[in-house]
Amino acid sequence: MLLMTDIHIRSFSGASIRPYIHSLAKLRSEVLRDYPYFEEPDLNANTQYLKSVTLSKEAIAVLIFDNTTLVGASLGYPLELESPSLQQPFKDRHLEISSYYFFGESLLLKPYKGRGIGHHFFDAREAHVTHFPSFKHICFCVPIHTDSETNKQQDFVPLHDFWRKRGYIHHPEMQTLVLRRKIGDKHPGESKMSFWIKDLSEKT
């Protein structure tokens, strides 16, 4: 699919993602250094995470190429593949984990932002989920920052309105802590995350 001159989007599922693991791990390491994650690059951890994702035939990777160079990516996979800490808010509310499909971070190098690529990330992943009727909800989580922290990021465009227009509802009551090693830290620390959820069952 052609988005604009020399920029293409391609989707891969399950094992077909594996040839791109190294490039994806490098992209994650680069993009997640910036706000809102400020994550210290860990190529090995990113590689192991991606390998675990490819074990699921229901997983998808939406990749953006500029010619042959990977410049953006977004992943989707069953919530059951995620860490216990991300599953816990759902278990606490006695929600059926197997009915939730999880969207990972949307990764895009800075020169390619503002071109509407984010819509393609969501379009492709949402279309993919419809092939698996057992999933009744889509969810993702984002770091919680104070207003002052957000206001310091002059070039950051909040995505809340974008997510709401696509049918996602913020659930600030559903929070969890994940371990992340932030830039400059010697050891991982806890980062608070909150969830956004889209109900698919209303359309079935």
N, C-alpha and C positions, 0 to 999 in steps of 0.2 A: 504493500500500500504506500503510495507516495504522498507525503505530507507537504513538502515543499522541495525546492531544488536540492538534490543530493541527500535529503533526509528521509529515511524510510523507517517504518514501524513493522516489526515482525513478532509473532507470538509463538512460543514453544511451550509444550507441556511435558510433565514428567521427565523421563530419561532424556528426552531430546534437549533439555536445558543444559545437560552436563558439559558439552563442548564449550560453553560460555562461562563456566564457573570461575575460571581465573580472571577473566575480564570483568565479570560481575563483582568479584571480591575486591578488585582494585577500585572499581567505581564506588562501591559502598564505602571503602576506606577514605576516599577523597571527599565525597559529598557529605558524609555524616560528621565531618570535622566542623561544618558550619552550623549556625543556628537552624533549628532549635535543639540539635542534639549535642554539639560540641564534643564529639566522641573521639578519643585517641585512636588512631588507625591501628587495627589488628588484623593483618591480612590472613593469618592462620585461622583465627576465630570466624572471620567472615567466610572463609572457604569451607570450614566444617559446617557452618549454618546452611550454606547453599547446598552442600552435598545431601544434607538431611531432607531439604525441601524436595530435591529431585527424586526421592524415594517414593513420592506419592504421584500416582497417575493423574490425580485431580489437581495437581499444582500447575500454575501457569507463570511464565515469565514474559512480560511485554517489553521488548527491547527496542530502543531507538538508535539508529545508526546514522552517522554522517559519513557518506560513502561506506567504508568498511570499519570505521571507528565507532565503538560503543560509547554513546554520550548520555544515555538515559535508560532507566529500567524500572519496572515495578513488578512485584511478585504477589501472587495469591495462592493460598493453600488452606486446607482444613484447619480450623482452630485446634483440633486434636493434635496437630504436629507442633504446636507452640509450647513454650515452657510452662511449667506448673504455675508460675507467678501470674502469667497472662490469662490462664484458665480460671484462676481462683475466684475472681469477682463473679463469674458465671456460676461456678459451683456453689458459692455462698448464697446465691439466689435460686438454687435448684433448677437452673436452666440446662437444657440438653445440649451439651458441648458438641455433639455430632451434627447438630442442625445449624452450626455457625461456620461460615467461611471467613477466613481472615485475610485482610489486605495488608501487605507489608508496606514499608516506606516507598514513596515515589521519589526516585533519584534522578536528578537532571543537572548536568553541568551548567554553571551560571550563564555562559553565552547563549544557551538554548532556552532559557526561561522567557516567559511572556509571549510565547508563540502558539499557545493553545494546546500544547502537547499533553498537559494534564488531563484534558478531556479524553484524549485517546487512551491514556492509561486506564481510566475508569471505564470507558466504553468497552474496551477489549476484555477486561477482567469481569465486568458484570455480565457480558454476553457469555463468557466461558462458564460462569456459575450456573446459568440457566440449563446447561446440559446435565446437571446433577440435581434432580428433584429433591433429594434428601436434605439439601441446604435450604433453610427457610429464612436465614438472616445473613447479612454481611456485616463484619465489624472491623474496626481498626482502632489503634490507640495512638495518642500523641503526648509528648511531654507537657507537663504543666509548668508554666513560667509566670512570674509576677508581671503586672502591667509595666513596671519600670524596666524589667529585663527586655520585654518585647519592644518597648518604645525606643530602646537604644539601638535597635536593628533598623536603621533608616531605609535600607533597601529590601526589607522583608515585607511581603504582602500577605496578610492573614488570609487563610483559606476557609474560614468558617462559613461565609456566605456561599462559596462554591460548593462545599459539602452539603449544606442545607438544601440548595437548589436541586441537588441530585437525590434528595430523599433521605439523607442521613440525619439522625437526631443525636445531639450530644447528651451523654449520660454522665454528668459530673459526679454522680453518686457512685459510679462504678470506677474505682481507682485501684491501681496496683503499683507496686514498687519493683523496678527491674535494676539489675546491676549493670552499670556502665562506667567505663574508665574515661573520665573527661580529660580534655586537653590539659596537659601540665600536671595531672595527678599521677602519683606513683601506684595507687591501688584503686580498684573499682569502688564506686559508691552507689548509693541508692538514688534512683531517679523516679520521680512520681509521674505516672501516666494516667490519662483518663480515656474513656472509650466513646466512640461514635458508632451507631448501629443503624442499619437499614433493614426494614422488615420486608421480605420478599413474599411472604405467605398471602398478603393482601391482593397480590396480582395473580394468584393461582386459582 
